[in-house]
Amino acid sequence: MTQSIIDIASRFLAQNDKICLICHTSPDGDTVGGAFGLFYALKSLGKNVYVESFDGFPEKFRYLYPDNVEKFEPDHYATVDVADVGLLGNCQKNLSFSLCIDHHEKNSIEARYKCVDSGAAATCEIIYSIVRHLGVKISKQIANCLYTGIATDTGCFRFSNTTPQTHKIAAELIEAGAKSCEINFRLFEQKTRERLKLESLVLKNLEYYFEYRCAMVFVTKDMMRQAGADEADFDGIASIARSCAGVLIGITAREVENCQYKVSVRSNQGASALNVCKFFGGGGHKMAAGFKISGDMQAVKEKILQRVYEEIIH
């Protein structure tokens, strides 16, 4: 992480006020944890700031949210963990962004200042550096937020994006009061009955291709209804497809509308999820990426498998 981008972001935040921090749609721990971690840091400096999620805030991260947030007409908008305006859903409204803080390899956000480091395991790693550069003491609230984002995007430190620096930052957050054991249990072990039912349906419908080097599952709206599952229950389901020994690429295609699918691709060492998704206009990280696609289920399956074949075989 270059010090210059941290300097630029920190200087902007120190010199400006009335800031709205924006999360991406289907908020995960990194966008929510990063935004609220920065929120608490800026509030400690006397700044007027609030966090906006146009999809609402997931209940699973309730422990991060303040009881009351006062909204106002902001002078500045800053995106947190947002790689593309398409990830802002219907809220785009031709917003002009003053600052973009992100860690995705492919970032197309147009902002006055960009603080993007694809080498960071999570956007919360970058925000940790910004908070320290601002001279803000890492409180327990901030530590819980940033630890949540780092744990989320590293799969509880299991993914290949985890670096020595990741562990060092996590250790400092724990020393500052982050409830690591409680957060890890909440994020990676505790599951609703609906989630467990959905997992059983996913396992039942999992299909293997290319001598078990690819696993694919289509999660239909009917499967979601059978399980009684919602958006929060679906979080993390994409990791199931690549969990079988020998699988290089796992595909999870969720039906969001009739003949419209949101596809999550997860890969293991030896293959790139990002390469697959770029072909369909998507993006993300090397081992975890996604895209959207429309069409008949069988036709969609064949298109995806053809691209996966090229990635695995060639």
C-alpha positions as CSV (number, residue, x, y, z in Angstrom):
1,M,0.0,0.0,0.0
2,T,1.6,3.3,-1.1
3,Q,1.6,6.0,1.5
4,S,0.7,8.6,-1.0
5,I,-2.9,7.4,-1.5
6,I,-3.3,7.2,2.3
7,D,-2.0,10.8,2.5
8,I,-4.4,12.0,-0.1
9,A,-7.5,10.3,1.4
10,S,-6.6,11.4,4.9
11,R,-6.0,15.0,3.9
12,F,-9.3,15.2,2.1
13,L,-11.2,13.8,5.1
14,A,-9.4,16.0,7.5
15,Q,-10.1,19.2,5.5
16,N,-13.8,18.6,4.7
17,D,-17.1,18.1,6.4
18,K,-20.7,17.0,5.8
19,I,-19.7,13.6,4.2
20,C,-21.9,10.7,3.2
21,L,-20.2,7.3,3.1
22,I,-21.8,5.0,0.6
23,C,-21.9,1.2,0.7
24,H,-22.5,-1.1,-2.2
25,T,-25.7,-3.0,-2.8
26,S,-26.1,-6.4,-1.0
27,P,-23.8,-5.0,1.7
28,D,-21.2,-7.3,3.1
29,G,-18.9,-7.0,6.1
30,D,-16.2,-5.1,4.3
31,T,-18.4,-2.3,2.9
32,V,-20.4,-2.0,6.1
33,G,-17.5,-2.4,8.5
34,G,-15.3,0.0,6.5
35,A,-18.0,2.6,6.2
36,F,-18.9,2.5,9.9
37,G,-15.3,2.2,11.0
38,L,-14.6,5.4,9.1
39,F,-17.9,6.9,10.4
40,Y,-16.9,6.5,14.1
41,A,-13.4,7.8,13.3
42,L,-14.7,11.0,11.6
43,K,-17.3,11.5,14.3
44,S,-14.5,11.5,16.9
45,L,-13.0,14.4,15.0
46,G,-16.2,16.4,15.2
47,K,-17.2,15.7,11.6
48,N,-20.8,15.6,10.3
49,V,-21.0,12.2,8.6
50,Y,-23.4,9.4,8.0
51,V,-23.5,6.1,6.2
52,E,-25.9,5.3,3.4
53,S,-26.9,1.9,2.1
54,F,-29.6,1.9,-0.5
55,D,-30.3,-1.8,0.1
56,G,-30.6,-1.2,3.9
57,F,-28.3,-2.6,6.5
58,P,-28.1,-6.4,7.1
59,E,-29.3,-7.5,10.5
60,K,-26.3,-9.8,10.9
61,F,-24.1,-6.6,11.3
62,R,-26.4,-5.0,13.8
63,Y,-23.6,-4.9,16.4
64,L,-21.8,-2.3,14.2
65,Y,-24.6,0.3,13.8
66,P,-25.2,3.3,16.0
67,D,-28.7,3.6,17.5
68,N,-29.4,6.9,15.7
69,V,-28.0,8.4,12.6
70,E,-28.9,11.9,11.6
71,K,-28.9,12.4,7.8
72,F,-28.3,15.8,6.1
73,E,-27.6,17.2,2.7
74,P,-24.0,16.2,2.2
75,D,-21.3,18.3,0.6
76,H,-19.3,15.2,-0.4
77,Y,-20.0,11.6,-1.3
78,A,-17.4,8.9,-0.6
79,T,-17.7,5.3,-1.7
80,V,-16.4,2.5,0.4
81,D,-15.6,-0.9,-1.2
82,V,-17.5,0.0,-4.3
83,A,-15.8,-1.0,-7.6
84,D,-18.4,0.2,-10.1
85,V,-21.4,2.5,-10.1
86,G,-23.5,-0.5,-11.1
87,L,-23.0,-1.7,-7.5
88,L,-25.0,1.3,-6.3
89,G,-28.3,0.0,-7.7
90,N,-30.9,2.6,-8.3
91,C,-29.2,5.2,-6.2
92,Q,-26.8,6.4,-8.8
93,K,-28.7,9.7,-9.5
94,N,-25.7,11.1,-11.2
95,L,-23.9,11.5,-7.9
96,S,-20.5,13.2,-8.0
97,F,-18.0,11.4,-5.8
98,S,-15.3,13.2,-4.0
99,L,-13.5,10.1,-2.7
100,C,-13.3,6.4,-3.6
101,I,-11.8,3.9,-1.1
102,D,-11.5,0.4,-2.5
103,H,-9.4,-2.7,-2.9
104,H,-10.8,-4.3,-6.0
105,E,-8.4,-4.9,-9.0
106,K,-10.9,-3.4,-11.4
107,N,-12.3,-0.1,-10.1
108,S,-14.2,2.2,-12.5
109,I,-15.6,4.7,-10.0
110,E,-15.0,8.3,-11.2
111,A,-14.0,10.3,-8.1
112,R,-12.0,13.4,-7.4
113,Y,-9.7,11.4,-5.2
114,K,-9.1,7.6,-5.5
115,C,-7.6,5.6,-2.7
116,V,-7.5,2.1,-4.3
117,D,-5.1,-0.7,-3.4
118,S,-5.8,-4.1,-4.9
119,G,-3.0,-5.5,-2.8
120,A,-5.1,-5.0,0.4
121,A,-7.0,-8.0,1.5
122,A,-10.0,-5.8,2.4
123,T,-11.0,-2.2,2.1
124,C,-11.0,-2.2,5.9
125,E,-7.2,-2.6,5.8
126,I,-7.0,0.6,3.8
127,I,-9.4,2.4,6.2
128,Y,-7.3,1.2,9.2
129,S,-4.3,3.0,7.7
130,I,-6.4,6.1,7.0
131,V,-7.8,6.2,10.6
132,R,-4.2,5.9,12.0
133,H,-3.0,8.6,9.6
134,L,-5.8,10.9,10.9
135,G,-4.4,10.4,14.4
136,V,-7.6,8.8,15.6
137,K,-7.2,6.3,18.4
138,I,-8.7,2.9,17.5
139,S,-11.7,2.5,19.8
140,K,-13.5,-0.7,20.4
141,Q,-16.3,0.4,18.1
142,I,-13.8,1.1,15.3
143,A,-11.9,-2.1,16.0
144,N,-15.1,-4.3,15.7
145,C,-16.0,-2.6,12.4
146,L,-12.6,-3.0,10.8
147,Y,-12.1,-6.6,12.1
148,T,-15.5,-7.5,10.7
149,G,-14.5,-6.3,7.2
150,I,-11.1,-8.0,7.2
151,A,-12.5,-11.3,8.5
152,T,-15.3,-11.2,5.9
153,D,-13.1,-10.7,2.9
154,T,-10.4,-13.2,4.0
155,G,-12.9,-15.9,4.9
156,C,-11.7,-15.7,8.5
157,F,-8.1,-15.5,7.2
158,R,-8.4,-18.7,5.1
159,F,-8.3,-17.1,1.6
160,S,-5.1,-16.6,-0.4
161,N,-5.5,-12.8,-0.2
162,T,-4.5,-13.0,3.5
163,T,-1.0,-11.5,4.0
164,P,1.3,-11.0,7.0
165,Q,0.1,-7.4,7.1
166,T,-3.5,-8.6,7.3
167,H,-2.6,-10.6,10.4
168,K,-0.7,-7.7,11.9
169,I,-3.6,-5.3,11.5
170,A,-6.1,-7.9,12.9
171,A,-3.8,-8.4,15.9
172,E,-3.7,-4.7,16.6
173,L,-7.5,-4.5,16.2
174,I,-7.9,-7.3,18.8
175,E,-5.6,-5.5,21.1
176,A,-7.8,-2.4,20.7
177,G,-10.8,-4.4,21.8
178,A,-12.3,-6.1,18.7
179,K,-14.4,-9.0,19.9
180,S,-12.8,-11.5,17.5
181,C,-14.2,-14.7,18.9
182,E,-17.8,-13.4,19.0
183,I,-17.5,-11.8,15.5
184,N,-16.0,-15.0,14.0
185,F,-18.8,-17.1,15.5
186,R,-21.5,-14.8,14.3
187,L,-20.1,-14.5,10.8
188,F,-18.9,-18.1,10.1
189,E,-20.6,-20.5,12.4
190,Q,-24.0,-19.3,13.5
191,K,-26.7,-20.1,10.9
192,T,-30.5,-19.9,10.8
193,R,-32.6,-22.9,10.2
194,E,-33.5,-21.4,6.8
195,R,-29.9,-21.2,5.9
196,L,-29.2,-24.8,6.8
197,K,-32.2,-25.9,4.7
198,L,-30.9,-23.8,1.8
199,E,-27.5,-25.5,2.1
200,S,-29.1,-28.9,2.0
201,L,-30.9,-28.0,-1.3
202,V,-27.7,-26.6,-2.7
203,L,-25.8,-29.8,-1.9
204,K,-28.6,-31.9,-3.4
205,N,-28.5,-29.9,-6.7
206,L,-24.7,-29.6,-7.1
207,E,-23.4,-30.8,-10.4
208,Y,-19.8,-31.6,-11.4
209,Y,-18.0,-31.1,-14.7
210,F,-14.6,-31.6,-16.3
211,E,-13.6,-34.6,-14.2
212,Y,-14.8,-32.9,-11.0
213,R,-12.7,-29.8,-11.5
214,C,-15.8,-27.6,-11.7
215,A,-18.8,-27.6,-9.5
216,M,-22.0,-25.7,-10.4
217,V,-25.3,-25.1,-8.8
218,F,-28.3,-23.0,-9.8
219,V,-30.2,-21.6,-6.9
220,T,-33.7,-20.9,-8.1
221,K,-36.4,-18.7,-6.6
222,D,-38.3,-21.9,-5.8
223,M,-35.4,-23.3,-3.8
224,M,-35.3,-20.0,-1.8
225,R,-39.0,-20.3,-1.2
226,Q,-38.7,-24.0,-0.1
227,A,-36.0,-23.0,2.4
228,G,-37.9,-19.9,3.5
229,A,-34.5,-18.2,3.0
230,D,-33.8,-14.5,2.3
231,E,-30.9,-12.4,1.1
232,A,-29.1,-12.7,4.5
233,D,-29.4,-16.5,4.5
234,F,-27.8,-16.6,1.0
235,D,-24.7,-14.8,2.1
236,G,-21.7,-17.3,2.0
237,I,-23.6,-19.9,-0.1
238,A,-21.2,-19.3,-3.0
239,S,-18.3,-20.9,-1.1
240,I,-20.0,-24.3,-1.1
241,A,-19.4,-25.1,-4.7
242,R,-15.6,-24.9,-4.5
243,S,-15.3,-26.7,-1.2
244,C,-15.1,-30.2,-2.7
245,A,-11.6,-31.6,-2.9
246,G,-10.3,-31.3,-6.5
247,V,-12.6,-28.5,-7.6
248,L,-10.8,-25.6,-9.2
249,I,-13.8,-23.4,-9.9
250,G,-17.1,-23.3,-8.1
251,I,-20.1,-21.6,-9.8
252,T,-23.2,-20.5,-7.9
253,A,-25.9,-18.9,-10.1
254,R,-28.8,-17.4,-8.2
255,E,-32.1,-16.6,-10.0
256,V,-33.0,-13.0,-9.2
257,E,-35.7,-12.6,-11.8
258,N,-37.1,-15.0,-14.5
259,C,-34.2,-15.8,-16.8
260,Q,-31.9,-13.4,-15.0
261,Y,-29.1,-14.7,-12.8
262,K,-26.5,-13.3,-10.4
263,V,-23.4,-15.5,-10.7
264,S,-20.8,-15.9,-8.0
265,V,-17.5,-17.6,-9.0
266,R,-15.1,-18.9,-6.5
267,S,-11.8,-20.6,-7.4
268,N,-8.9,-22.4,-5.8
269,Q,-5.2,-22.2,-6.6
270,G,-4.6,-23.0,-10.3
271,A,-7.6,-21.1,-11.7
272,S,-8.9,-17.6,-11.8
273,A,-12.5,-16.7,-10.9
274,L,-11.8,-13.1,-12.1
275,N,-10.8,-14.3,-15.6
276,V,-14.1,-16.2,-15.9
277,C,-16.2,-13.2,-14.8
278,K,-14.3,-10.6,-16.9
279,F,-15.5,-12.5,-20.0
280,F,-19.1,-11.7,-19.0
281,G,-18.5,-8.1,-18.0
282,G,-18.1,-8.8,-14.3
283,G,-15.3,-8.3,-11.8
284,G,-14.0,-8.8,-8.4
285,H,-10.9,-10.6,-7.1
286,K,-8.8,-13.4,-8.5
287,M,-10.3,-16.1,-6.3
288,A,-13.8,-14.5,-5.8
289,A,-15.7,-12.6,-8.5
290,G,-19.1,-12.3,-10.0
291,F,-21.3,-11.2,-12.9
292,K,-24.9,-11.0,-14.1
293,I,-26.3,-12.9,-17.1
294,S,-29.7,-13.4,-18.7
295,G,-31.2,-16.2,-20.7
296,D,-32.7,-19.7,-20.5
297,M,-31.1,-21.7,-17.7
298,Q,-29.7,-24.4,-20.0
299,A,-28.2,-21.8,-22.4
300,V,-26.7,-19.8,-19.5
301,K,-25.2,-23.0,-18.1
302,E,-23.6,-23.9,-21.4
303,K,-22.1,-20.4,-21.8
304,I,-20.6,-20.5,-18.4
305,L,-19.2,-24.0,-18.7
306,Q,-17.6,-23.1,-22.0
307,R,-15.7,-20.2,-20.4
308,V,-14.8,-22.3,-17.3
309,Y,-13.5,-25.1,-19.7
310,E,-11.2,-22.5,-21.4
311,E,-9.9,-21.3,-18.0
312,I,-9.3,-24.7,-16.6
313,I,-8.0,-26.5,-19.7
314,H,-6.2,-23.7,-21.5
